[in-house]
Amino acid sequence: MVPARIKDLRIRDLRWTLGGWQAATGANPSVIGRTLQHQNVSTTAIYARLILDSVREAMQQATSAMLVAGGIGRAAEVTPIQETKKNATRS
């Protein structure tokens, strides 16, 4: 086995990374909580902030529908919301 050569790596870091990646790839909080063996749902809630893609998509669809309904544009003309560095998923 080759050592990771990462200074100060803790098991907790690996758990947080796994939970973060699960959230970012669409796992629901219940699954994340069971994976990380959380006893309290509020402990898992922190990972919910990483699940932004579905929120972004829903906002884009609603905005597009509002523009079409208002006669301002067509759905194809709506510019997608760009992910900012501040909101980028961190592990």
Long-range contacts (C-beta under 8 A, 24 or more apart in sequence): 16-91, 17-91, 19-44, 19-47, 20-47, 20-50, 20-89, 20-90, 20-91, 21-91, 22-47, 23-47, 23-48, 23-50, 23-51, 23-89, 24-50, 24-51, 24-53, 24-89, 26-51, 26-53, 26-54, 50-89, 50-90, 52-83, 52-87, 52-89, 56-81, 56-83
